Amino acid sequence: MKHDYDVVVVGGGLAGLTAAIHLSLEGVSVLVLEKNTYPHHKVCGEYVSNEVLPYLQKLGVSLQGAGAPAISKFQLSQVNGKVLEAELPLGGFGVSRYAFDELLYKRALEVGVEIQFEKVTGILFKESSFEVVISNGEKFTSRVVLGAYGKRSTLDKKLNRDFITEKSAWVAVKNHYKWDVFPDDVVALHNFHGGYGGLSKTESGEVNFCYMAHYHSFQKFRKVEDFNEQIIAKNKFLKVFLQEAEPVFEQPLTIAQISFRPKKAVEDHVLMIGDTAGLIHPLCGNGMAMAIHSAKIASELVVPYLKSGQENRSRLEKNYQQEWKRAFKTRLYWGRQLQRILLRPALSNSIMSLVGKSPKLLKATIAATHGKPLL
Ligand SMILES: Cc1cc2nc3c(=O)[nH]c(=O)nc-3n(C[C@H](O)[C@H](O)[C@H](O)COP(=O)(O)OP(=O)(O)OC[C@H]3O[C@@H](n4cnc5c(N)ncnc54)[C@H](O)[C@@H]3O)c2cc1C
């Protein structure tokens, strides 16, 4: 079995698989190490911004082909019943992570990416190359490692990353529901005390309901159902949804310790992509597009680096950090501001009234957290 590659990608989510496809199409030998098999469900709002469509098409991945409904309308509601509706400037698609990650996985295999279902336990940089260790002790070597292992991992502890020592107070819950009356072309964001939840349809026709809640508000309830009934159902839209819709999964998926702290895009020579480099607040509906975009930025720098014959690692790392900041720093800033506003009822009510009167202002607000179409 081969053990030496140009690039090892740690984690085969959206960022890792996108980078692997891109690099393999450029003739780079790539190994992806992913701890779970495909397909599997993940906690995510499952609304993908259209900004990544042209790039995905270039890589040979079609969300329309997977039956994902096109979304062009946005609805926002407050606990007091105030609603704002608008056309989305760019729009997007509703696709489950179950389908999306598998679509990329199949494309990766088609273009020659090697994928092994193993948990990575260590990444060691030794002079000019890496040694990547998996749970059975086996080792792989490569010239470049892309860290694409998501929001939080024991690998972050091993790399001594700053954010990992701090507790984060956010939890997220997701389930799919049967609820035919929900329109195909809408993504809705509904506010409740201590959090917010998104509703949108996926390729299966099921509605994804995914919410984020502050742990302080969540911890008082012993069961998700109790939290839904006593906190979430105070929003009249979500009350109707929870009364009428039929859950598909027996148990909802949950995650905790979601950190929005700034991270470094390069750690111990590993180029971090996707959530491993930084996570935008989910209310922006743009984390997946950012994960894919960061994979593109890294791949476009890694290809000439590997092909140059005169590898200048410090220049590669510096360029990646700069490009990453240029693409995402402002978006992350606006994501943080919007989240602050949304979680303060009085402030968000007055801002909603203002934005409701001006479609231009709403467009500008959405644009501040989104990018331009990626070519
Ligand atoms: C509540 C919530 C709602 C969201 N809603 C939306 C939305 O509607 N739209 C949107 O665009 N974004 C949304 N996001 C953001 C989006 O989910 C992420 O930005 C996106 O999943 C990032 O992809 P990724 O590839 O970086 O990470 P992931 O998809 O998490 O992939 C990481 C992969 O690495 C693997 N892995 C981890 N550790 C190891 C290891 N040690 N060895 C091997 N493999 C490993 C994991 O199994 C996983 O497959 C939301 C996020 C949250 C928290």
Ligand as a Chemical Component Dictionary entry (heavy atoms), coordinates in Angstrom:
data_LIG
# 
_chem_comp.id                   LIG 
_chem_comp.type                 NON-POLYMER 
_chem_comp.pdbx_formal_charge   0 
_chem_comp.three_letter_code    LIG 
# 
loop_
_chem_comp_atom.comp_id 
_chem_comp_atom.atom_id 
_chem_comp_atom.alt_atom_id 
_chem_comp_atom.type_symbol 
_chem_comp_atom.charge 
_chem_comp_atom.model_Cartn_x 
_chem_comp_atom.model_Cartn_y 
_chem_comp_atom.model_Cartn_z 
_chem_comp_atom.pdbx_ordinal 
LIG C1  C1  C 0 -25.661 25.030 13.762 1  
LIG C2  C2  C 0 -24.941 25.277 12.471 2  
LIG C3  C3  C 0 -25.668 25.579 11.320 3  
LIG C4  C4  C 0 -25.005 25.841 10.120 4  
LIG N1  N1  N 0 -25.738 26.161 9.017  5  
LIG C5  C5  C 0 -25.111 26.439 7.858  6  
LIG C6  C6  C 0 -25.854 26.773 6.672  7  
LIG O1  O1  O 0 -27.084 26.757 6.627  8  
LIG N2  N2  N 0 -25.154 27.101 5.563  9  
LIG C7  C7  C 0 -23.798 27.102 5.531  10 
LIG O2  O2  O 0 -23.230 27.421 4.477  11 
LIG N3  N3  N 0 -23.081 26.780 6.612  12 
LIG C8  C8  C 0 -23.695 26.426 7.769  13 
LIG N4  N4  N 0 -22.956 26.074 8.863  14 
LIG C9  C9  C 0 -21.495 25.986 8.753  15 
LIG C10 C10 C 0 -21.075 24.699 8.062  16 
LIG O3  O3  O 0 -21.720 23.584 8.630  17 
LIG C11 C11 C 0 -19.571 24.516 8.182  18 
LIG O4  O4  O 0 -18.930 25.736 7.903  19 
LIG C12 C12 C 0 -19.070 23.424 7.232  20 
LIG O5  O5  O 0 -19.563 22.186 7.638  21 
LIG C13 C13 C 0 -17.558 23.378 7.217  22 
LIG O6  O6  O 0 -17.094 22.277 6.493  23 
LIG P1  P1  P 0 -15.689 21.619 6.860  24 
LIG O7  O7  O 0 -15.351 20.717 5.738  25 
LIG O8  O8  O 0 -14.730 22.669 7.272  26 
LIG O9  O9  O 0 -15.945 20.776 8.189  27 
LIG P2  P2  P 0 -16.798 19.454 8.405  28 
LIG O10 O10 O 0 -17.909 19.358 7.459  29 
LIG O11 O11 O 0 -17.089 19.404 9.867  30 
LIG O12 O12 O 0 -15.771 18.283 8.042  31 
LIG C14 C14 C 0 -14.732 17.901 8.873  32 
LIG C15 C15 C 0 -14.493 16.420 8.653  33 
LIG O13 O13 O 0 -13.311 16.005 9.338  34 
LIG C16 C16 C 0 -13.520 14.725 9.912  35 
LIG N5  N5  N 0 -12.597 14.595 11.036 36 
LIG C17 C17 C 0 -12.581 15.275 12.212 37 
LIG N6  N6  N 0 -11.546 14.897 12.976 38 
LIG C18 C18 C 0 -10.867 13.970 12.258 39 
LIG C19 C19 C 0 -9.708  13.178 12.517 40 
LIG N7  N7  N 0 -9.021  13.315 13.653 41 
LIG N8  N8  N 0 -9.314  12.310 11.567 42 
LIG C20 C20 C 0 -10.006 12.160 10.412 43 
LIG N9  N9  N 0 -11.122 12.875 10.114 44 
LIG C21 C21 C 0 -11.535 13.764 11.028 45 
LIG C22 C22 C 0 -14.994 14.757 10.324 46 
LIG O14 O14 O 0 -15.528 13.452 10.438 47 
LIG C23 C23 C 0 -15.628 15.554 9.180  48 
LIG O15 O15 O 0 -16.127 14.740 8.153  49 
LIG C24 C24 C 0 -23.589 25.789 10.078 50 
LIG C25 C25 C 0 -22.855 25.466 11.226 51 
LIG C26 C26 C 0 -23.514 25.208 12.409 52 
LIG C27 C27 C 0 -22.726 24.880 13.640 53 
# 
loop_
_chem_comp_bond.comp_id 
_chem_comp_bond.atom_id_1 
_chem_comp_bond.atom_id_2 
_chem_comp_bond.value_order 
_chem_comp_bond.pdbx_ordinal 
LIG C1  C2  SING 1  
LIG C2  C3  SING 2  
LIG C2  C26 DOUB 3  
LIG C3  C4  DOUB 4  
LIG C4  N1  SING 5  
LIG C4  C24 SING 6  
LIG N1  C5  DOUB 7  
LIG C5  C6  SING 8  
LIG C5  C8  SING 9  
LIG C6  O1  DOUB 10 
LIG C6  N2  SING 11 
LIG N2  C7  SING 12 
LIG C7  O2  DOUB 13 
LIG C7  N3  SING 14 
LIG N3  C8  DOUB 15 
LIG C8  N4  SING 16 
LIG N4  C9  SING 17 
LIG N4  C24 SING 18 
LIG C9  C10 SING 19 
LIG C10 O3  SING 20 
LIG C10 C11 SING 21 
LIG C11 O4  SING 22 
LIG C11 C12 SING 23 
LIG C12 O5  SING 24 
LIG C12 C13 SING 25 
LIG C13 O6  SING 26 
LIG O6  P1  SING 27 
LIG P1  O7  DOUB 28 
LIG P1  O8  SING 29 
LIG P1  O9  SING 30 
LIG O9  P2  SING 31 
LIG P2  O10 DOUB 32 
LIG P2  O11 SING 33 
LIG P2  O12 SING 34 
LIG O12 C14 SING 35 
LIG C14 C15 SING 36 
LIG C15 O13 SING 37 
LIG C15 C23 SING 38 
LIG O13 C16 SING 39 
LIG C16 N5  SING 40 
LIG C16 C22 SING 41 
LIG N5  C17 SING 42 
LIG N5  C21 SING 43 
LIG C17 N6  DOUB 44 
LIG N6  C18 SING 45 
LIG C18 C19 SING 46 
LIG C18 C21 DOUB 47 
LIG C19 N7  SING 48 
LIG C19 N8  DOUB 49 
LIG N8  C20 SING 50 
LIG C20 N9  DOUB 51 
LIG N9  C21 SING 52 
LIG C22 O14 SING 53 
LIG C22 C23 SING 54 
LIG C23 O15 SING 55 
LIG C24 C25 DOUB 56 
LIG C25 C26 SING 57 
LIG C26 C27 SING 58 
# 
